Amino acid sequence: QDRRGEGIRHMHRAILLLRHPLYAFPSHASKRYEKENNLERDDTGRNYIAPVEYWVKWRDENFVDEMRAWVKHLNYWMNGFDNTKRIVISYDSLIDGGAGPHEAARIARFLGEEEGVTTVPEEHIPCVWEKVVNTYTYHDGDRRKLALSLGDDNNGSGYSSQKKRNRVKQNENLSKNINLPLDDNGNEKNEKSTGSIDLLSPKKKSTGSINLSKDVLPGSSSLNPSMDDLTFTKAQLQTIYALINLVKEKYQSRGNEHRIEIILDDYLKEVKVKLMELIDASD
């Protein structure tokens, strides 16, 4: 076994933290850009955002591997613990102003079940959340933060972001019949994909770190993007949708993984919104 397999045997409970690929991948690329160009954050803790040119090159070279790793990470921790010894938290919800304190409370309750662990009183959690999450001002442009339904793990009732839900256009046929040449563990199948991206084609070798000239460093108004500028192609969005849907169906079939179903369902709705925006823009 690898080191993760070795380590998990010493754990008896876990918190699985997920972030939507739509936002995790651009954020990761931006951190790489920041590191490769030796950029230092200012006193506000401002995150640099990768220039669009950098993002597109990194995205197209790494998309398949990153998507496969995302699925394997999810499956590893979902399969390593049953749902009485593991909770699933959406990072997108955890940093959301409405849903975040409630997610933090779920974490505190889970930690508080452990012998010898004392958490802050639940009524103080909103203040703790505010201090931790909003210590620095975010400068990600119009960064979208997914607010999923925050029901308990049994009935799904609870909080939601109506504004976000109102943005979802219900087109049930969109991406409905996409087949992906990966199984729900992120492993390649033998058959060819009928979708619009072929993950079985020989992968282009990465040329290493992607360093751009100083002309694309932050400061140039024409190259000062927000996270909303770091987008995906239609084929990549369809692949994200299809693969998340496969994983959702896998855990839905268990009948006792309501929490991950809620999270992945909201992730699917987010991808569908992006696909509809691309279709609207092309009309």
C-alpha positions in Angstrom: 0.0 0.0 0.0 1.0 3.6 -0.5 1.6 5.9 2.4 -2.1 6.9 2.5 -3.1 3.3 2.8 -0.6 2.9 5.6 -1.8 6.0 7.4 -5.5 5.3 7.2 -5.1 2.2 9.4 -4.2 4.4 12.3 -7.3 6.5 11.9 -10.8 5.5 13.1 -12.7 8.7 12.0 -12.3 11.2 9.2 -13.6 14.5 7.8 -13.7 14.5 4.0 -13.4 18.1 2.6 -14.4 18.5 -1.0 -14.1 21.4 -3.3 -15.9 21.7 -6.6 -13.5 21.1 -9.5 -14.8 24.3 -11.2 -13.1 26.3 -8.4 -10.5 23.9 -7.1 -8.6 23.6 -10.3 -8.3 27.4 -11.1 -7.3 28.0 -7.5 -4.6 25.3 -7.6 -3.3 26.7 -10.9 -3.2 30.2 -9.4 -1.2 28.9 -6.4 1.3 27.2 -8.8 1.6 30.5 -10.7 2.2 32.4 -7.5 4.9 30.0 -6.4 6.6 29.7 -9.8 6.9 33.5 -10.1 8.0 34.0 -6.5 5.1 36.3 -5.8 4.6 37.5 -2.2 1.2 38.3 -0.8 0.5 41.7 0.7 -0.7 42.3 4.2 -4.3 41.5 3.3 -3.3 37.9 2.3 -4.4 38.6 -1.2 -4.4 35.6 -3.5 -2.8 36.1 -6.9 -5.0 34.9 -9.8 -3.2 33.3 -12.7 -3.3 35.1 -16.0 -5.8 33.6 -18.5 -2.9 32.5 -20.8 -1.2 30.6 -17.9 -4.5 29.0 -16.8 -5.5 27.8 -20.3 -2.1 26.1 -20.9 -2.0 24.5 -17.4 -5.7 23.5 -17.7 -5.3 21.7 -21.0 -2.1 19.9 -20.0 -3.4 18.8 -16.6 -7.2 18.5 -16.8 -7.5 14.7 -17.2 -5.0 13.9 -14.4 -6.5 16.5 -12.1 -10.0 15.2 -12.6 -8.9 11.6 -12.1 -7.1 12.6 -8.9 -10.2 14.4 -7.6 -12.3 11.3 -8.0 -9.8 9.0 -6.5 -9.4 11.3 -3.5 -13.2 11.2 -2.9 -13.5 7.5 -3.3 -10.5 6.8 -1.1 -12.0 8.5 1.9 -15.6 7.5 1.2 -14.6 3.9 1.1 -12.1 4.0 4.0 -14.8 4.8 6.6 -18.5 4.1 6.9 -20.8 7.1 7.3 -21.0 6.7 11.1 -17.2 7.5 11.3 -16.9 10.1 8.6 -18.6 13.3 7.6 -18.4 15.1 4.3 -17.9 18.9 4.1 -18.1 21.0 1.0 -15.4 23.7 1.1 -17.6 25.8 -1.1 -20.3 25.8 1.6 -17.8 26.1 4.4 -16.6 29.6 3.2 -20.1 30.8 2.2 -21.4 33.6 4.4 -24.8 31.9 4.9 -24.0 28.3 5.0 -20.5 28.4 6.5 -21.3 28.8 10.2 -23.7 25.8 10.0 -21.0 23.7 8.3 -18.6 24.7 11.0 -21.1 23.6 13.6 -21.3 20.2 11.9 -17.5 19.9 12.2 -17.6 20.9 15.8 -20.3 18.4 16.7 -18.4 15.6 14.9 -15.1 16.5 16.7 -17.0 16.8 20.0 -18.0 13.1 19.8 -14.4 12.1 20.3 -13.3 11.4 23.8 -11.0 14.1 25.2 -12.0 16.7 22.5 -13.6 19.9 23.7 -15.1 22.3 21.2 -16.3 25.9 21.6 -20.0 26.3 22.6 -22.2 26.1 19.6 -23.5 29.6 20.1 -19.9 31.0 19.6 -19.3 29.1 16.4 -20.6 31.9 14.1 -18.0 34.3 15.7 -15.2 31.8 15.4 -16.2 31.2 11.7 -16.2 34.9 11.0 -12.8 35.4 12.6 -11.2 32.4 10.8 -12.7 32.8 7.3 -12.9 36.6 7.1 -9.6 37.4 8.7 -8.4 38.6 5.2 -10.4 40.3 2.5 -10.7 38.1 -0.5 -9.7 39.6 -3.9 -10.9 36.9 -6.2 -13.2 39.1 -8.2 -16.7 37.8 -8.3 -15.8 34.4 -6.7 -18.7 32.2 -6.6 -19.3 30.2 -3.4 -21.7 27.3 -3.7 -24.3 27.2 -1.0 -25.7 23.6 -0.9 -28.7 22.4 1.1 -27.5 22.0 4.7 -30.0 19.5 6.0 -28.9 16.9 8.5 -27.7 13.6 7.2 -31.1 11.9 7.4 -33.7 14.1 5.9 -31.9 16.8 3.9 -34.0 19.7 5.3 -32.3 22.9 6.2 -30.6 25.8 4.6 -30.2 26.6 0.9 -29.2 29.5 -1.3 -32.3 30.4 -3.2 -30.5 32.9 -5.3 -28.1 30.3 -6.5 -30.9 27.8 -7.2 -32.8 30.4 -9.2 -29.9 30.6 -11.6 -30.1 26.9 -12.4 -31.9 26.4 -15.7 -33.6 23.1 -15.7 -32.6 21.4 -18.9 -32.7 17.7 -18.0 -31.5 16.6 -21.4 -28.2 18.6 -21.2 -25.3 16.2 -20.9 -27.8 13.4 -20.1 -26.3 10.8 -22.4 -22.6 11.7 -22.1 -20.5 8.6 -21.6 -17.0 8.9 -20.1 -14.1 6.5 -20.7 -13.4 6.4 -16.9 -15.1 4.2 -14.3 -16.3 5.7 -11.0 -12.9 5.1 -9.5 -11.2 7.3 -12.1 -9.7 4.3 -14.1 -9.8 4.2 -17.8 -12.3 2.0 -19.6 -11.5 0.3 -22.9 -14.4 1.7 -24.9 -14.2 5.0 -26.7 -16.0 7.9 -25.3 -19.2 9.1 -27.1 -18.7 12.5 -25.4 -16.8 15.3 -26.8 -13.5 14.8 -25.0 -11.3 11.7 -25.5 -9.5 10.7 -22.4 -8.0 7.6 -24.0 -5.8 9.6 -26.4 -2.1 9.6 -25.7 -1.5 12.3 -23.1 0.7 15.1 -24.1 3.8 15.3 -22.0 4.0 18.3 -19.8 6.8 20.6 -20.6 7.3 21.3 -16.9 6.5 24.4 -15.0 4.7 27.1 -17.0 6.5 30.3 -16.6 5.3 33.4 -18.4 7.1 36.6 -18.9 6.7 39.5 -16.5 4.3 41.0 -19.1 1.6 38.8 -17.7 2.3 39.3 -14.0 -0.5 41.0 -12.0 -0.5 44.8 -12.5 -1.4 45.0 -16.2 -5.0 46.0 -16.5 -5.5 43.9 -19.6 -4.1 40.8 -17.8 -5.6 41.2 -14.3 -8.2 38.5 -14.3 -10.8 37.4 -11.7 -11.6 33.8 -10.9 -14.5 34.1 -13.3 -12.1 34.5 -16.2 -10.5 31.1 -15.5 -13.1 29.0 -17.4 -13.4 25.5 -18.9 -14.2 24.4 -22.5 -17.5 22.8 -23.2 -15.9 19.4 -23.6 -14.2 19.8 -20.2 -17.5 20.9 -18.5 -19.2 17.8 -20.0 -16.5 15.6 -18.7 -16.8 17.1 -15.2 -20.5 16.6 -15.3 -20.4 13.0 -16.5 -17.8 11.9 -14.0 -19.4 13.6 -11.0 -22.7 12.1 -12.0 -21.1 8.6 -12.1 -19.8 9.1 -8.6 -23.1 10.4 -7.4 -24.9 7.4 -8.8 -22.4 5.0 -7.1 -23.1 6.4 -3.6 -26.8 6.9 -4.3 -27.0 3.2 -4.8 -25.8 2.5 -1.2 -29.0 4.2 0.1 -27.3 5.7 3.2 -25.0 8.4 1.8 -27.4 11.3 1.7 -24.9 13.9 2.4 -22.6 13.2 -0.5 -25.6 13.0 -2.8 -26.6 16.5 -1.8 -23.1 17.9 -2.4 -22.6 16.2 -5.7 -26.1 17.1 -6.9 -25.4 20.8 -6.2 -22.0 20.4 -8.0 -23.8 19.0 -11.0 -26.2 22.0 -11.0 -23.3 24.4 -11.0 -21.8 22.6 -14.0 -25.1 22.7 -15.8 -25.3 26.5 -15.3 -21.8 26.9 -16.8 -22.8 24.8 -19.8 -26.0 26.8 -20.3 -24.0 30.0 -20.2 -21.7 28.7 -22.9 -24.7 27.7 -25.1 -26.4 31.1 -24.5 -23.1 32.9 -25.4 -22.8 31.0 -28.6 -26.3 31.8 -29.8 
